[in-house]
């Protein structure tokens, strides 16, 4: 998939504020400092489409971008940052799950994991919750360029092993680096496939309503 345009559309703080759309939607989420903004910018080849906040966990809005006028990309606030107040964390958690469970155009959630660190309970808990709620998602390991190949492979293997304690089958997994663009082609190729499936399903629904 070639990226010809990527444009910021709007921000939303609740499900009702999310823009109405008939385009397929893909959301990105991860712990603070996981490299989400860098990954999004690398994916759409724009230097500052998604901006990195100087204060981790500061952003609490869902930011919507339209790519190629064909699909929407949603930058979700990071999770797991302790300096947020308890009330703010609880409020965002309710908003997040409301969006993930009820947002009709949402095709897939990309959950980002920092390859450099050991499996974290908050990441594992979040992924298990996605599975329990039946939300389609993929795992995206970030910052592969920060480690030697053997170290990265070992850390990814540890995470997979931990997941397989509760999962019979692993979700789709991508290995990425915003620096050398590793994983970009694979991500865009699969998004393109999901776009086609989305439109196929929508046409079928339209036919059934006639």
N, C-alpha and C positions, 0 to 999 in steps of 0.2 A: 504494500500500500504506500503510495506517495502522498505526502502531506503538503497540500497546496495552501491551506489556510487554517488558522487556529485563533479563535476570537473569544475574548471574555464576554459573557452575556449578562450574568447577574449573580448576586449572592443571596442566600436564604438562611434564615435562622430557625425555620420550622418546615414541616411537610407542606403546609398550606401555602407557604411562600415560594415553593419550588415552581419554576416556570412550566407552563403547559407545553407539551411537545409530542410529536408523533415520531420522533427519532429515537433510535436505540441509545441507551445511556450506560456508561461505565464509570464506576466510582473507584477512587484510590484512597487507601487509609493505611495508617501505621503509627507506631509509637513516635513520639517526638524525636527529632534528629535521625530518623531512619533514612533520610535522603529522598523524601517524597517529591518535594518541589523540583529537585534536580532530575529525578526520573521523569517527571511529567514534561519538563522542558526538553529533555533529551528525546523523549518519545515523539513530540510534535515539532522538534527542531526549532524551538523559539527560546531565546536566551532568558527572558524574564516573564514568560507567560504566567507561571506560578511563582510567586515571590516567597523567598525564604525569610521568615520572621527572625528578627534579632533576639527575640525572647521565645524560647521553646514553649509550645503549648499555648501561645497567646491567641492565635486565630481560633475563633469559635463559630465561623460561618461556613456554610457549604458554598463553594465557589464553582459556578457553572461555565464551561467553555464549549463552543461549537467547533468541531473539527471537520474540515472539508465540506461543511454544510450538510454532512451526512450522519454524524453521530455526536453525542454529547459526552464530554469528559467532566467528571465532578471531583473536585479536590476537597476531600473531607478533612476536618480538623484532626490533628494527632491525638492519641490517647496515652494515658499512663504518665502524665506529667504531674508530679505531686504538688507543685506550687499553685495549681488551680485550687480555688476554694471547693470545699465539699459540695456546697449547693450548686456551684457552676458545673462540677463534674457530673453530678446526678442529673442536672437539667440536660446537659449535652448527651448523656447516655440515653435518656428517654427519647430525645430528638433523633439520635442516630438510629436506634432500633425501629422507631416509627418510620423513618425514611427507608431503611433496608427492607422492612417487611411489607410496606404499603405502596412504595413508589413503583407504579406500573411499568414505566419505560425502562427501569433498571434491569439490564441483562446480566451483568456480572460485577462482582466486587473484587478488586485486586488488593489483597492484604499483604503489605510490605514487611519484610523481616530483614534486620541488619545481619548480614552474614558473619560479621566479626564477633558477635557475642554468643554466649551459651543460650540454649533455649530458655526463654523467660515465661514464667507462669502466666503473666497477663496476656502474652501473645497466644499461648496454648489455650487459655480459658476462652479468649475471644474467638479463636478458630473453632473450638468445640461448640460454642454457642451458635455460630453460623451453621454448623452441621445440624444441630438440634432443631433449629428453626427452618431448615431447608432452604437457606439462602445460597444461590449459586455464587461460588467464589473460586479464586485462584490464589496461590501463594507466590509472591515475587521476592526473591532474595536480592538484596541490594549491596552495593559497595564491594563487589568482587575484586576490584582493582586494588583494594587496600590490603589484600592478603595474597600469600603465595597459593598457587593452585591446590597443593596438597592440604593446606590449612583450610581453605574454603570448602573443599570437598568433605573434609572431616567434620566441619561445623554443620554443613547441610545434612550430612548423614546422621549426626546426632539429633537434629531437629526431626528428621523423618522417623527415626527410631522412637522418639518420644511420642510423636503423633500416632504411630502404629500401635501404641499401647491402648488407644481408644478408637482408632479408625481401622476398618477392614481394608479400605482402599484409599489411597492418597488423592487429594485434589490435584488439578494441573499445577505444575511448578515451573517457574521461570528463574533463570540465573542471569542477573543483570549488573551492568556497570554504567553509570551515567558518564563516566570519563571516556571509556573506549567504545561506548554504545553497544556493548554486549547484551544480547537478549532483545534488542529493539525490533529486529526483523521478525522474530518469533511472536512477540506480543502483537505487533500490527497485523501479522498474517492471521492470527487467531481472532482478533477483533473483527477483521474483514469477514471471516467465516461466520462469526456470531451475528454480524450485521445481516448477512444473507438469510440466515435462519430466522432472524427476527422479522424481516419483511415477508418471508414465506408464511410464517404463522399469522401475521397481520392480514395478509391477503386472504388466507383461509377463513379467518374470523369474519372479514367483510363479506365473503361469499356466503357464509352461513347465515348472516343477518339479512340477506336479500330475500 
